[in-house]
Amino acid sequence: MSSLTLRRSIVTLAAVVALLGGAMAIRAAAAWTADAAPLSERPADAAAVANRLQAEQARATALTQQLADVTARAAELRAALEAAKQKADGDAASAAGLQAELAAAQQ
């Protein structure tokens, strides 16, 4: 064997050993990762996720409607409170006027 053939054989053998070592390292890393994070429960299938999404969207729509109803009721209450305040202010003014008339009549 010539020196060139011997060198090529050694390089080829080293490359094969490096590839086998890399493959073994990849398998070991995959096994280590699988052991570190086992799947204890099966992932949900696409249909189940789609059904849950649809249910959550329906819930969000219902909550949005409830929020709109509460906002409308709050506006109604605000208007009623304003009307009651105006009525109370009017009654207070009327009472002050009657009190002044009473004081004038008593003199």
Secondary structure, DSSP 4 states (H G I P E B T S, - for coil): --HHHHHHHHHHHHHHHHHHHHHHHHHHHHHHHHHHS--SSPPPPHHHHHHHHHHHHHHHHHHHHHHHHHHHHHHHHHHHHHHHHHHHHHHHHHHHHHHHHHHHHH-
